[in-house]
Amino acid sequence: MADNYVYAVARIRSKENSLFSNSVIEQLISCKTYESCLQFLTEKGWGDSDTEQDGEAMLSREREKMWQTMRELVPDMSVFDVLSYTNLFHNLKAAIKQVVSGVSGAKVFYDDCSINGETMVKIIAEKNYQALPENMQEAAREAYETLVQTRDGQLCDIIVDKAALEAIYQAGMKAKNEILRQYAESTVAVADIKIAVRSQRTWKTLDFMKQAMAECRSVNVDQLCHAALNGMDSICSYLEETDYAEGAEALRESSSAFERWCDNRIIKTIQPQKYNAFSVGPLVAYVLARENEIKTVRIILSGKQSGFSDDSIRERVREMYV
Amino acid sequence: MSDLGIVFALLGAATAVLLAGAGSAIGVGIAGQAAAGVVTEDPGKFAKVLILQLLPGTQGIYGLLVGFIVLSNIGLLGGGVADISLQTGLLIFAACLPIGLVGLISAIFQGRTAVASIGIVAKKPDQFAKSMLFPAMVETYAILALLISILSVTSIKI
């Protein structure tokens, strides 16, 4: 029932006051060094006492805080499945590679999802696929066996990534909330477009693209694959006929401009949730806004660390929700 | 048959109190959830959100007022119950319907509007006065219904 979210939405409305606006992001860009950026973020309440000097740890801590809040507010976290599948399937991919290679790398798993890294590795090592959600089982088995037989990491990746996109799409279409449906549609379509662009640049075959792309309503996989075979202009021409016409313009500019356009599009989609008081929509919007904010701060911190100019960083930062 | 007169008169009083009271309980309850959400994050806004939470509570008071007038008119409060015909009983029942029904519906919607206004206070506390006007608008219709119910109940000759 939509009214079940009244308390949660009111809390989120208060929390939205601490989201970064475009002007705060501008202030962060104006900080001279990486260290002064970290100090600025600390003053804004980001991270905790252990993460003051480590940007990545600070960003992880902020993501943990956000999910902690959501767990407090939403008794049934399955409404966020659409958002968490990306991380969950990432854990699956990392676990398969770790088990097959026998090398346990650095921190490669996401802990703030329903199956953490340690459990995922155990499941894959024991081939206990039944312990995984139903929509992961077949992909896990296929990806594991493919990697064992072929040692082709890319093939393993596309099997899991496609399963992730299909899971996101199914969960999105099943969702009662419009914003989740729009998010799922947009995520799958944008992922397909990115696959087409990368495949075009690396001369991949039609079969490879079809194997990697997931079906969705707003993009025709068949037409997109054929457009990719004909070159970047064909991809842009095809996109001009779809809901992603503005994206074609960004794509002509550069890949990073296209990714920026995709993120800004999601923020534009969730804007109406600022005026909704009775559904899970504002909570989903808050999670997406927070993820967007963390991603933008990461871009700025990386830019400062790499010595990029302020203008160069400014070109890459995303629009903010508030 | 004359016994049915007092039954309908009491049913009228009960309808006014019950429906308007239930509406207020729902309205205040839903607004209270939103108020609690804001106070969890910012206890400094307690007074402002409390006022907004209370706005849908007035319909219950209006229902109670009409109920009291009915009980007083039919002599139940004074101890001597008047002899009320079926026609008079039905008239009293009909007179209580406006505040009962309008009270129920307006209190629920006022509660929902109060929730939205609490959202304004959460983000822009300086706009509190404006935010109060939105749920207050809904009150107009409860007051109109109260007016008709009181005029009707007090006009019925017993």
Contacts between the chains, C-beta under 8 A, distances in Angstrom:
chain1	res1	chain2	res2	distance
A	3	B	30	6.2
A	6	B	30	5.8
A	6	B	33	4.3
A	6	B	34	5.0
A	6	B	37	7.2
A	6	B	115	5.7
A	7	B	33	4.3
A	7	B	34	6.7
A	7	B	36	5.8
A	7	B	37	4.3
A	8	B	37	6.6
A	9	B	34	7.4
A	9	B	37	7.0
A	9	B	119	7.3
A	10	B	33	7.2
A	10	B	34	4.0
A	10	B	35	7.2
A	10	B	36	7.4
A	10	B	37	2.9
A	10	B	38	5.0
A	10	B	115	7.4
A	10	B	118	5.9
A	10	B	119	6.6
A	10	B	122	6.2
A	11	B	37	4.0
A	11	B	38	7.2
A	11	B	40	5.5
A	11	B	41	5.5
A	12	B	37	7.9
A	13	B	37	7.6
A	13	B	38	7.0
A	13	B	118	7.9
A	13	B	119	4.8
A	13	B	122	3.9
A	13	B	123	5.7
A	14	B	37	7.2
A	14	B	38	5.4
A	14	B	40	7.7
A	14	B	41	3.5
A	14	B	42	5.3
A	14	B	122	4.6
A	14	B	123	7.8
A	15	B	41	6.1
A	16	B	123	6.6
A	17	B	122	7.5
A	17	B	123	6.2
A	277	B	34	7.2
A	277	B	112	7.8
A	277	B	115	5.0
A	277	B	116	4.8
A	277	B	119	5.3
A	278	B	112	7.3
A	278	B	115	7.2
